[in-house]
Each structure stands twice: as structure tokens, then as C-alpha cells.
């Protein structure tokens, strides 16, 4: 509390420095005097500050604080009356520590440096915002001590004025005489208790770092101040203070920080019942009550909406009679944000999103664009199907009120984004983030971090980089610091990307399909390494995310280089990091094997197996006795996958043995990787062995621990049967999948169709069986029995048309071409060529000519293809020989060696309304027989 001493002008200071430079002895003498003064005054100052503390203990009781507030009256009375405590939530703590009563001499000395109430009020506010609540309350207590001593001084002066003999003024405290010099300070002081000082003290309680303790203190201050009498029944010299709207706002702020909904609603009802007619309710009061609901232990979304709707009507009705435009006469955006925050905490993301939609729809006109000016904006729920949350806007009783709905701000959008993030609704989150940018709202750091989290979950690298760039622009904005962030310990806004944002962006690049953005992830990692901020330094999580990107792309050499870099920087890799490197080796082998299958003979088998060899060496290093990082089941699964992609089936089964010896239990991923190894080699016997191992592993286990083959295992086994040229076995596995209530996807169906189409029929079986079964599988894909999301695609049609044309079934092939066009796929010209050639081989030139003529509908000209042009000329020649024109009608049955189909059956597969299949389950029974 030492007043700041201002120095003179710069010229005077320069002259003083020149003078002191000439006299060094004077400088040394002054320094010695200053040191002596500090040594002498230090004990006194320490004692003063010890007395200044309101509570030296970290725990304060409501009774001691209450007695402390009423200590002036307690000096003259032996009994103290306590006020009834308001209802409190369990979050408000009960304590038992007693507080030492302050000395009046110290209180008066404390106030002696303040010449006006304004300076005292400013200092209380400053201390409260700094989190020094005890010192702020000490100042407020001192003003009541001064008021009590002023009353005593006034009584003595009045007594002396009435008597002929004047007695010296001697003030006492608890029957103990006080120092005589205090009388002069008391008589000269112009300080007095006021409502503004009371509000400052309550506000300090609301900003306390431990609000659970100070809420009761705030109410004690309030009850003591508004009472006209002291606890002993005597009247206060300053009288009762009149609370205003700021008083109740500060009290409600205490309740809001504690989530004390009961006390907040009780205080609100008292205000609504005009118990304090001079207090006019505003939007801040209602917003603080909703904030209390949002912070409660038990969330009540309906209560928050009820308060919001009631406030909207109450403030609109109050604002009708106002003569000026009072912004507090409407429900501000803060109240709406508090309601949305309640929904976010309650995991009600749909309600939060809908309330945002209603705010945009009903908000008043502004310079910013509204909802319907946003391109491609769609509400979370169709507007005509919304059950309004702001129901008062649709109530006929309030149609004459000028209800104003505020426009959403950055906090509104950020809170809705947080609600979607809590619920894992990533697509909805990005939709709202995009709408916010189009709406003209600049998202803050937390909102952008939520958007980055959504991009990371969805693997959207491009969008993640865009949001990261927006975060880099936050530091360029001069954003004011709100009162809430001035509280000591309050979390400040992000002004730039932190380590969390960078990690999310790197992970988004790593999860991009095919790992094609892995270089962007490494670039972001290098940005973190070169950052000058400590909170952006890369850690093991950032490095692991970048290595995961290399894993998806198969860049195992880059992954291993990152391992060396992080070790050089003193960051130790963990088991997740090493597992990602082994996965990178597996992806590298897979990429090389794929290129080798595509007739790239420059890639040798040794090149395919080299990454697998590096992965196995890394696994052996982890298993070494000197290694501090041991492999887990994820590491073994990655190594088994590396063996699978490196065409090392024996090595994959050997790793299964090793992990069991290490006490690890195989998972469904383990068996899936083993089945992949069998598929790569086309070893059906090994695939059957994996199925047996899964069954044997489940024997003796509880139902919860059972590992059942999933779609991935079955899909790999079906592909293995296709490679082994065992189509019947592939069809059998598909039947087993359906009987096990699994959902094969379109790719699995296509693999079965391809296996049947490519398979060579057994000489002992009818040659038509395989293509008929392939056609039956296709019909299941088109029927009501198809699993969700399964439908024929271009690959399905390509496989079947080629199969049917090769088996001399051009009629069915042409029907599939028509169905293909109806499904939105334009057939390739080679499909037409194969079908025309099949017609020619069956001896049906008329069908071939008609099919070639229909090619013009899709933009093909048969005379541009030599084979089709020759077929057309040959067909015309045959027709001329039999004397029939090209335009004559041919409704006869077309017959060939393996074909018999009427014209009415030509569009069989393309009829979506009635395909003849739903009434007859023959094909589905054939598939499940």
C-alpha cells in the first residue's frame, strides 16, 4: 500500500545523475541509509501484513466470516445473531477454521492512504481480479470498522457538546482503549460504506479461486449490508445499503461458479416478484442464472430452455415501454450461449445445433448475411419439421411483443462445435464450422481445435491444413480481454496453434486415404521443431503421428529416419512408435507386390521382401533383453501383416507362436492378418487352419471373450479361394457369412462373382452351373435380401457381361448392359464388342445388328470399331441372302448352343419395379442351400 513516487522530468534526472556522479561519497551514504531503513522497517512491515490477512488458513468458515463482517457491532455487544443460511449445493464446502479478529488500529491505518471511496473501490476491484480475495475483503471489512468507530466518535462529540465539562475523546474497542491519534484519522476520513463498495466485495468473492468457500461469504456481506441495524439491535451510523442490479448480478455470479441452481432460482424469483422494486431485471441476470444451470452437477436442459424462454418474454415486455434503446432490455447472446453450453455438457448435440439454427433464422437484420444467404446451408432438422426450442416465438399470446433474437457470435458457434465434438458428430461439426466462416464469424482457437479434431477423425488433410492456417492468423487480431478472463487462473485465448493443434493436423495428414499426404505431416513436424514457442515443441505423440503417415504411404525409410531424429533430440520412442514403423514396412511390401503383379518386372521378389526383413529385425531388437520397450499385441499384428505382404506365410505363423510364448493373446486383428497371409499365397488349407485356430481358441472361454470371424477374415478367405481357383468354396464361405449374420460388402460379392465367372467347370458337372450361380449372386445383390449398402457396381457388371458373353449367353449379357445403363453406368465399348461376338458365335446376326444400333444411344459408333464394322457388314450380307430387311420385326425366340431367352426377358435385370425375384426366393435359396 505504499504510494508510487513519480520521478521528475528526463532533464532533471540527467542533471541529478551528473551531480551524483561527481560525489561518490554521497551516493554510498544514501545507499547505506536506505539499507538501514529497510532492515529497521522489515519486521514492522511483516507484522502489518500478517494482521492484514483476512484468513491465514486456506480454509474459511461461513460463521467466522459472518462474525468478521459484523465485528464492529460485536465490539459493543456480547451476543451475535446469525442469519439463516441460503440453500446450498453439496459443492459448497463446510469448514471449521477460526479467524483471528483484526485490530482496529490496523484497519484505520489501512484506510488512511485512501482519500475517496472511488480509490478504495478501484483497489478492491483490482485485488479481486488478481485473485487476492482475502486482501479485498480486508479492505471492505475495514470500512465497516471505520463506520463503527465514527459512530462512537460522534456519540462522544455529541455528549461533550451537551455537557459543560468536555472530556477528552477516548475511543475503545472491546473495552480496550485505542491510540489517541486514531481520533484525528477517523474525524478526517471521508470514507463511508456504500453500495458500490459492497458490490466490489461481492464481486471479489465471485472471482475467487475457491468459489465454493466464498459464496456464503458473499451472501453474508449482502445480508449484513442491507440490514439497518447491528446484531445487538442498535442502528448503524451509515444505515442500510440499498442493493442494485449489480449487487444481484455479483451474487448470481457466485452461485453460477458453484453451479448452485437452487440459490440462483430463489434469488431470481425474489427479483421477479418485485421484492426490490428499484432493481430492474436485465439480460445479464437471466444469463447468469442459465450459467448456474450449465455448471450444475446434475444438468437440466429443459430448465435452461425454460429460463431462456421466460427471459425472452419478460425482457421483451419490459422493453416495450422503454423510451430508449436499452441493450440490456433484450436477452443477449450470452444467455443463448449458456443454454447451448448446457446442451453441450449434456451431450445433446442435436438440440444445440437446432438452437443455433433457430437463432440464425429468427435473428434481427444486420450487416452480416443471414441464414438464407449462406450457400448450400441446410439446417440440422428441416425447418418445417422442427419442434421449436424457442416456443415463445410461435405463441400467439406474445405475437404483439417485439421479441428480438440475437445473432450468434463466435462463442455460439464454438459451443455448438464443442457439443458435436463431445458426441463424436464429426460431419455435423465440420458443417457448422464451414457455416460459421460463411456467416462471417471468426472462430476462436478452441473452435478451430475442435474442427481440427474432426478433420483428424475423418482423415481430411486438406481441411485440416486450412484450419491450421486460420489458427496462425489469430495472433494478428487485437482481441480485448473480457472480465471473465481477467480472473486469476482463468484460461486465456489461443493466439496461435499450440502443440495439440499441430498434432491433430499431423494425424489428419497421416489418416488421409492412401497416405498421400504424409509429406505434409512431416512438414508440420518440422514447423514444430523450428518453432520459437516452448508449447509447440514436438513430443513423442507428434513424431508417432508423422510416422503413422509414413506407415500409410509405405515410406518405411522416412519412418526410420524420423526414429533417429527423435532420438537425437532426446525424445524416446514408445511401443506405438515402433509398431507404426513396422506397419510402414508392411505397407511398403504391399505396394511393391502390387506393382509387381501389374507386370512391373523390374521389381524382384527380394525387393518385395526387403521391408519385411527390416520389420522383423526391428521386432527382434525390441525383444532383446537389453530393450526397455517390449512388443505388445499391436506390434506383433503389424509384424504378421509385414510377413503377409512379404509373402512369408511360414513367418506369419511363426510370429503367432512367438506372441503366445510371450504371454500375449491373439486378437481378431491377429487372425485377420494371418488370413491375409493365406490370401496372398492362395493357400486354402492354411486359411482353413486359421478358421480352426479361431474355433479352438474360443473353446473354454466365456462368451464375452469369444473371437468370431468377421467380415475381414471372411473376405480374405473368399479372395484366397478365388486365387486357388475354388469358386464353389468361395460361394460356400459367402453362404456362411450370411448364416452367421455378417454383412458382406459389395467387394466381397464381386469377389465371389469373379471366382464363379473365372472358374473352370468340372467335367462331371453341368457347364452352366457356374455362370448360373454367378447370376444368382448378382440377383441377390439386386434384391431385398442384399445387406445394407450392397448394390452392383461397374465392376460387377463388367465381370458378369464378360462371363456371360464367354459362355455364349449374349441375351443375358445384353440384358445386363441395359440394367447397367439404368443404374447410371455407361458400358465400355469392349463389353458391346464381346456381346456382339457372342451373338455371332450363336448364329444370331439380327440380335447383333440390333445391339450395334443401340450403341448410338450411349454415343458409340460401331463403324469406328473394326470388329463391329465387320460384324455389321457380315450381318447385312446374311440378311440380304435370306431376303429380310434390317427393319423387320423379329419376335422369335433366339436360340444357340447354350442360350434360350425370349425378348420379354431381355430387360429382366433392369426392372426395378418388379424384377420377378421378390415373389420368388429361388435364387436366394440357391445361395443359402
N, C-alpha and C positions, 0 to 999 in steps of 0.2 A: 504493500500500500504506500510505497514511497513515491511522492510526486516526481515526474520526469523533469529534469533540469535541462532547459534549452541552452544551447551554446550561442555565442554571438555570430556575427556575420563572418564570412570567409576571410575578409581583410583583417578583421580584428584577431581572428585566430592565427593568421600568418604573423601578425606583429607580436602576439603573445609567444608564439614558438621561437621567434627570433630573440626575444628578451630572455626566455628561459634557457636558450642555448648559450647565452653569454654568462649565465650564472648557474653553473652546475651544482654548486653547494645548495642553492635554494631548491633545486629540483630534488636532491637527495633528502633535504629536510622535510619537504612536503610529502614525499613517499613514506618516510618513517612515521610522520604524523598520521597518515591515512592508515597504515598498518596497525598502529597503536589504537586508533579509533575502532577499527574492525574487531580487534581482539577484545576490546572492552565491551563493545555492544553486542557481540555474538551471543553470550549467554542470555542477555535480556531478550534479544530477538527470538531465540529459540523458545523461551518460556512463553512469549507472547503468541507465537504460532501454535504452541501446544494448547493454549487456552482458546485459540481461535477455532479449533476443530469442533464441529458440532457433535461428531461421534468419532472417537479414535478407533472404536471397534468396527470391523467391516459389516457387522450385523446390527440393525437398529430396530427397536420395538416401537409399535404404534403408541403404547402407553407412555413411554419415555419421551417420544417426540411430542405427544399431546401435552404432557406436563411441561415440556420445554417451551412450547408455544404459549402456554398460559402462565409462565413463570413470573411475570410482573405482578399479576394478581395473587399468585401463590405466596409472594413475599409478605403480604399483609393478611393472609388467611391460612388457617391450618388445614382446612379440608378442601379438597379439589373435586369438583364434579366432572365426571367423564361423560362425553356424549356417546350416543348409541352408534355403533359401527354400521356402515352400509354393508349390503350383501357383497360378499367377496367370493371369487372363484378359488379353486384349490391352488392356482398358480401364485396367489398372493401369500407369501411366506409368513409364518409366525415366529417371532424371535423373543429372546428374554434378556438381552444385554441391557444393562442400565447405563445411563448417560450422566456424566458429571455436570452439575449446574454451572453455567458460566458466571463470571464475576461481572457486575455492572460497570466497574471501572474499565474493564477491557472493552465492553460494548460501546461505552461512551467514547473512549479513545479511538475505537474503530470507526466511529461515525464522524469524528472531529474533522477529518480531511474532506468531507463532503459538504459543499456549500448549498446544494439544492437537491431536491428529490430527483430531478432529472439525471444528475450524475450518478446517484445511488442506484436508480433503476437501470441505467445503462450497464453498470458494473455487475448487478445481479444477473442481467440477461447474458452478459459476456461469460460470467462464470458458469452459468447453466449450459451454455452452448459448448463450453470447453469440457463439460463433464465433471466440473468441480462443484457438485451439488451441495456438499456439506458447507463449503465456504459461502455459497449463495444463500443458503438457509440461515447461516450465522448472521449475515448482514440483515436479513429480514427479521430475525429474532431481535437483533439489536434495536431496531426501530421501535418495537413494542416495549423493550426495556426503557428506551428514552421516553416513550409516551407515559409509562407508569411513573417515572421519576419526575417528568414535567407536571403530572397531576399532583404529586406530593409537594413539589416546589410551589405550585400555585396555591395549594391549601395553606402552606406556611406563610406565604406572602399575604394572603387574604386575612389570616389570623393576626399578623403583625399590623396590618392596616386598621383593623378594628380595635386593637388594644393600644393603650398609651405607651406601654413599655415594649420596645422592639427587641426581640430575641434574635440571636444570630441564627442564620439558616443552616441547619444541620440535617442533611439527608441520610436516611437509614435504609438498609436492605437486610431483611430477615433479622431485624432488631440489632443489626451491626452498623455502626456509623461509617459513613463513606468519607472519602477525602474531600476537604472543603473546596478544592479547586474545581471539582465537578459541577458545583453550583453555577459557576461562571459559564462553563461549556453548555450546560443544559439551558440556561436562560438565553444564551446567544444563538443556540441552534434553531434553524428554521425547518428542520426535517419533521415530518409527521407521517403516520400511516395513511396510505391511500390505496384505492382500488388498483391502480397501476402497479404498485409495489406488490400487492397480493397476487396479481396476475403473473408478475415476473417470477415470484417464488413458486407458484404452482407450475408454471412453465418449466422451471428448473427441475422440478420433480418429474415432469413428463419426459424430459430429456435425459434423465439419469441413466447411468449404465446398468443399474439394477432396478428396473421399474417395479418389480414385484414388491419391493420393500417400500418404495416412496409413494405408491398410490394412496395408502392410508394417510401418510403424512400430508399429501395434497388436500385430502378431504378434511383433515384436522385443521389445516390452515384456513380452509374455506369456512368451516363452521365457527371457528374462533373469530374470524374477521367479521362475519355478518351478525354476530351476536352483539347487542348493545350493552351488555353487562359482563362483568367479570364472573368467574366461577363462584366468588363469595357473595354475589348479588349486587355489588357496587357498580355504578355506571362507569363506563370507560370515558376518559377525558376526551379522546378523539371521536367517540361514538362508534356506531356500527358502520361498516363499509357496505356500499351498495354494489353487488356483483353486476357485471355487464356480460355481453355476449362473449367477450374474450375470456372471462372467467370460466364460463361453462365449456368453452372450446378447449381450454387447457385441462380442465377436469376430465372431459371426454377423451382427450389425448392420452391421459394416464390410463384410463380404462381400456382404450384401444390397444396400447402397447402390451397390456396384460391379457388381452382377449377377454375382458370382463364384460360379457354381453348383458348380464343381469343389471349391473350398476349403470351401464350406458342407457339401456332402455328405460330404467327407472328415472334417470335424470332427464331423458328426452320427454317422457310423459309429463313430468312436472313442468317443463317448459311449454309443452303444447296445451296444458291446462291453464295457462296464463297465471301461474303462481307468481311469476315475476313479470308483470305487465310491461316493464320498461325494456325487457330483453326481447329483441326481435330475432326470430329464428332465421338462419340463412343456410346456404348450401354447405358451408363448412361443417356446421353442426351435424347435419344428416350424413355427410360423407364420413365424418369421424365415427359415427355410430355404425355405419356399414363396415368401416375398417375394423371395429371391435369384433363384429361378426366374422370377418375374414380371418382374424387372428385367434379365434376361439379354439379350444381343444376339440370340441365337437362342432363340426361345420354344419351350418344350416343354410343351404342355398335359398330355400323358399323364404326364410326370414330376411335375407339380404334383398331379395326382389320385392318383398312386401314393403320394407323401409324405403327402397328406391321409388316404388310407385307412389307411396304416400307422400314422399318428399316432393315428387314432381307435381302432384296436385296441390299440395299445401303451398309451395313456393309460387306456383303459377297463380293461385288465388290471391296470395298476398301481393304479388307483383302487379295485379290488375289495378290496384288503387294507388300505386306509387306514382309520384309526379316526375321522377327522373329515372333514367335507365340505370338501375342498380344491378350490377352483375351478380351480386350475392342473392338476388331475388329469384334466381333460377338454379336448378340443380346442375352444378358444374360437372365437368368431365371427370373430376377426381372421384366423385361418388360412383359414377358408372365404372370407373377403373377398379374401385374397391369391390364392387359386385362381381365383376369379371374375374378378379383375383380370387374371390371366394369360390367361384366355379372352377377355377384352375386348380386350386388346392383340393377340391372335392372330386377331381378327375372328370368333371362334367364338361368336356371339351365341346360337345355339340351345343350346349346352352351358351357357352362363352362365344362361340362362333356366331350363333344366331343373334345374340345381343349386339355383337358388332355389326351384323347385317342390318338390324333394326335401327341402330344409331346412324348408319350411313343413309338409310332410306328416309328417316324422319328428321335428320339434322337440317337446321335452317340454312338458307342460301349463304354462300360465302364466295370468296375469290378462288378458293380451291375447287377443283372439279368434284362433283358428287358421284354417287354410286353409278348412275346410268351413263356417265361419261367415261367410265373405265372400260377399255376394250376387252371383250370376251369375259366380262365379270359374270360369275354365277354365284348366287348365294348358296350357303351350305344346305339349306332346305328351300324348295321352290316357294316363292313369295306367297302364292295363293294357298299353299298347304301349311304355312306357318301358323302355329298356335302362339300368338304373340306373348312375349315375356313382359313387354310394356303394355299391359292390358288397358291401362287408363287412357291410352291414346285412342282406343276403339270404344270407349264407354260413352254412351250418349249423354250421361249426366255431366260430363266435363267437356262437351263439344264447344261450349262458348268460351272456355278458358284458352288463353294464349299460351299453350304448353310449348316450351322450347326444349328441344333435344340437342345437346352439344355435339359438335363434330368430334370424331375420335382423333386422338393425338398419338404420338409415338409410344406413350405408355400403354394406351389401349391396345394398339396392335401388338406391342411386345408382350402384354399379359396374355392375350389370346394365343400368341405363339408359344408361350410357356405352357398354357393349358394343353395344346396339341402335343408339345414335347413330352409332357408328363404321361400322356395317354399313348404315345407312340404313333400318332397320326401324322406321318411324315409328309404324305402328299398334300393333306389339308394345310399343314404348316407352310409348305412352300407356296401354295396357292395364296394364302393370306399375306405372306411376305412379299410376293410379287404384286399383289393388290395394293399393299401399303406404299410401295415405291411408285406405282402408277397414280396413287391417290395424292401424292405429293408429300408424304410423311417420311422423314429421315429416321430410319431405325437406329436405335442406340446399340451399344456394344453387346448387351445381353441378348437383345433380339437377334442381332446378327450371329451371335454364337449359337442360338437355337437353330437358325437357318443353316449354319454350317453343320450342326449335328444331324439335321435332316438329310443334307447332301451326303454326309458320311454314311448314313444308314442305307441310302438308295444308290450309292456309288456314282453320284453326279459330280464328276470332277470339274467340268466347265462352270457349273453354277457355283460350286464351292470357291473357285478362284475369283469369281465375280464378287461374291460376298466378302471375301478376304480383302479385296481391293477397296470395297466400301468401308471396311474397318480401318484401313490405312488412312482414309480421309477424315476420320473422326477427330484427329488432333488438330485439324485446320479450323475447326469450329470453335467459336468463343461461347461456350455454353455456360450460363450462370449456375452457381451452386445454390440449390434450394435449401430451405431451412432444415429439412429433414436430414440432409447430408452434412449440415454443419454440426450435428450432434457428434460428440466424441465417440470414435469407434465405428461410425457409420461407413458402410462400403461406398466407395466413390465410383463414378462412372469410368468405364473403359475409354481411354483416349486413343487406343491403338490396339492392334492384335497382340494378344498375350500367347503364352505357350499353349494354352488349351485350344485357342483358335487355330494355331498352326498345326497342332496335332490332328485336329478334326479335318482340316483341309488336306493334309498329307494322307490321312486314312481314306478320304474320299477319292483321291487320285489312285490310291492302291486298290480300291474296290471297283474301279471303272471296268466295264466289261472287256475281257481280254488283256487287261493290264496295260492298255495302250497309253495311259497317262503316267506311267511310272517315272518318267523323266521329270515331269512337273513336281512329283513328290520329292524327288532328290533335290530339285532346285529350291523348293521351300525349306528343306532341311538345311541347305547351305545358307539361306537367308537367316535362319535361326542362329546358325553358327557365327555369322558376321554381325549379328545384332549387338548394339551397344547397351541394351537393356538386360538386366540380370534375369527378369522374369520371362525372357524369351529364349533363354539358353536351352539347347536341346537336351533331352534326357533319354533314358532307355526306351520309353514309350514312343517318342518321336522317331528314333532310329529304327525301332521294330516296325513301325508303320511304313516307313520308307522301304525297308527290306521286304515287307509284305507286298508292296507294289512290284518290286523286282521278282518276287515269287510268282505273281500272276502272269508276268510277262516272260518268265523263264530266263531272266537275266541273272543267272547264278553267279557269274564272275563279279558283277556290280554289287550283288548282295554280300559276297565275301570281302570285297574291298570296304564296304561300309562297316563290317565287323572289325576290320583292322583300324579304321578311322576312329570308331568309338572307343576302342581300347587305348589308342594313343591319346585321346582326350580324357582318359581316366574314367570312362563310363563302362561298367561291366555288363556284358550281355547276359540275358537270363534264358531260361529254357524256352520261352516263347520266341525269342530272337533266333536261337539255333534251329528251332522247328521251322521257322519261316525260311531260313536258308536251305534246309533240306527240301522243303516244298519247292523252292526255286529250282533246285537241281531236278526234281521230278518234272516240273513244267518244261524245263529245257529239254529233257529227254523226250517228252511227249511232242514238243514242237519239231524236233529233229526227226522223230519217227514218222510224223505226219508228212513232212516234206519228202522223206524217203519213199513213202507209199505213193506220193504223187509223181513218181518216176524221176525224182531228182537223184540220179545215180552217183552224183559227186559226193553224197553223204554215205559214208561207210557205217557198218554196224558198230565199229569201235567208237565212232563219233557219237552215236546214239547212247552208248553205254558209259561214256566218259563222265557226264554229270552224275549218273547213278553211282559210279565209283567214288566220286568226291563226296557224295552224300553219305555213303557207308563209312568212309574214313572219318568223317565228322562225327558220326554216331559212335564209332569206336573210341574216338578221343573223349567223348562225353562219358563213356562207360569206364574209362581208365580210373584206377584207384586214386590218382592224384587230382582228378577233376572235382571241382566243387559244385558243378551243375550236372545233375544226373538226368537222363532222358525220362520223360513220362510217356503216357499212352499216346498223347498227341504227336510226340517226336517219333515214336515207333510207327504210327499210322502214316506219317509223312515219308518215312524210310520205306515202308511197304509199298507206298504209291510210287516212289522212285524206282523200286525194283519192277513194279508193274509196267511203268513207262519204258524202262530199260530192257524189257522182255526177259527178265530174270525171274521166272516162276519159282524155281527152287529157292532162290534167295528170299523171296517173299514169304514162303512157308517156313524157312529157317528163322526169319525175324519173328514170326508168330511164336515159334518155340522159345526164342530168347526172351521175349517180353513176359511169357508165362513164367520162365525161370526167375525173372526179376521181381516176381510177385505182382505183376500188373494183370488186369482183367481185360480181355478184348472187348471192344465196343462194336456197335453196328457199323461204325466207320472202318474199323479194322477188317471186318468181313467184307465190307464193300470194296475196300482196296484189294483184298485177296481175289475177289470175284473179277475185278478189273484186270488183274494179272492173268487170270484164266481166259478172259475175253481177248486180251491182246495176243495170246498164244493160240486161241481157238481150241483149248483143251477142255472138252466136255466132261471127261472123267474127273479132272481137277475141280471143275465147277460143281459136280455132284458131291465131291468130297467136302467142299465148303458148305453146302447145304446140310450135309450130315454133321459137320462140326458145329454148326449153329444149333441143330436139334440136340446134339449130345451136350452142348454147353448149357442148355436150358434145363436139362434133367436134374431134379433135386433142388432147383431154385424156386423161390417164391414167384408168384405171378408178376409182382412189380419189377422183378429183376430179369424177366424174360427178354431175350433179344430175338425179335422176329424179323425175318427178311422183309425189307421194304422195297419200294419201287426201284431204287437204285440197284440193289442186288439183283432183282428180277430182270431189270433192263439189261444189265451187263451179262447175265446168264443167257438171255434171249439172243443178244448180239453174238455171244460165244457160239451158240447153236447155229446161227446163220453162217459164221465163218467156217464152222465144221461141216457145213452142208447137211444139216439135220433139221429140215423145216418142220417135220412132224413134232419134234421135241420142242422147237420154239413155240409152236401152236399150243402144245401141252402146257408150257410154262405160262402162256397168256391166260389159258383157262384157269390155271392155279391162282394166278394173281386175282382174277375176278372172283373166284370162290373164297379167297382169303380177304375179300372186301377191300382190296387195294385199288388204287386209281391209276391205271397205266395212262400215260400221256400219248399225244399224237405220235411222237418219235418212236415210242415202243410199238404202237400199232403198225407204223410204217416198217419197222424192222421185221415184224412177223410177216407182213405182206411181201416184203422183199425176199425174205427167206423162202416163202412159198413160191414166189414168182421165179426165183433163181434156181430153185431145187430141181433136180432131175427125177422124174417119176420112176418109181420102182416098176420093173417089168412085170411083176406079179400083180400090180395094182393098176386099175384103170388110169390111163394117162390124163384123163380130165380131172382127176381128184384134186390135184394141187392148185390149178388155177381156179377151180370152183371154190375151194376153201379160201383162197386169197380174196375172191369176190365176196364170200360170206363175211370175212373180216371187214371188208370195206362197207358192206351193208350195215354191220353193227356200228361202225363209226358214224353212219348217217342216221341211225335210228334213235329212238328214245332210250335205248339201253346204253348208249355211249356215256362214259364218265364225263363229269363236268369239264368243259373246256376242250373236249376232244372233237375234232372235225377233220375231214380230209383236207389236206393242203396240196400245194402244187406237186410236191414230191410224191404224195400218194397217187395222184392221177398219172404222173409220169411212169411210175412203176407198173401200175395196172394196165395202162394202154399198151406199153411195150410188151407186157406179159401176154395179153390177150391177142395182140397182133401176131406175136411169135407162135402162139398156139392155134392160129388160124380161126380166131373168133373176132372177125372185123366188125360184126354187128354190135357186140358188146363194147368193143373199142370205140366205135363211133358214138354209141350212147354215152360213154364216159366223157368223150370230147364235148358233147352238148352239156352234160352236167358240169363239166369243168368251166365252161363259159358262163353258165348260170351262177356259179359260185364266185365269179369275178376273176377267174384266171384265164388268160389268153394262152391257148395251147401253142407250143413251139411247132415250127413247120415240120420238123422231123417226125413228130407224132402223127401228123397228117400223112406224111410220106410212108410211114410204116403201116398205117391202116389201109391206105390205097394199095400198097403192095400186097397186103394180106387179102384184100378183095380179089386182086388179080390171081393170086395163087388158088383162091377158092373158085375161080371161074365166074365171077360176078362183076363184069365190067360196068353194068348200069349203076350199081352202088358206088363203084369207084368214081364214075363220072359225076354223079350227084354230090359226092363228098368233095370232089375238087371244085365244083361250082360253089359249094357253101363256104369254101375258104375265102372267097372275096368279102364275106361279111365281116371278117376279122382283119382285112387289109392285106391278105396274101394273094398272089397271082401265081397260079400253078405253072404257067408257061415260063416263069423265071427259074423254075427248078427242072433240071434236065430229066430226071427220072419221072416226075409228074407229067411233064410235057410229052414224054414218050408214051406214058401210060394213057394219056388223053388221046393221042393220035391212034394208038392201038385200039382203044375202045371205040372210037368213031368208025374205024375201019371194020370192026366186027359188027357194029350196028348197021352199017351200010350193007353188009353181006346178008344180014337177015331181014333187011327192009324195014327196019324200025327207026323212027326218029328219036332224037335226043329228048324231045319234049314230051314224048308219050308217057302216060301214067303206067307205073309198074307197082301193082299191089300184091304181086305174088310172093310167096314165101321164098326167101333166099336160102339156098342150101349149099353146103360144102361138105368136105370130109368130116369136119368136127363142128359144124355150125348149123344151127336151125333156130331162127328167130324171126317173128313176124314184124312188120313195120310198126304195129301198135306197141311193140316192146322197145322201140328204139330210144324213147325218152324215159325209160324206166327209172334211171338213176337221178334224173334231173327234176323229177316231180316232187316238190316239197310239200304239196298239199296232201297227196295220197300216193305214197310210193309203193303201195301194195305190201308193205312189210309190217306195219303196226298191227294189222289184223291177223298176220300170220307170223308166229315166232319161230319159224322153221330154222332160219339161219342162226338165230341166237342159240337155239337148242343144239344146232350143229356145232357151234363154237364151244358150248358148255357140256357137250356129251362126254 
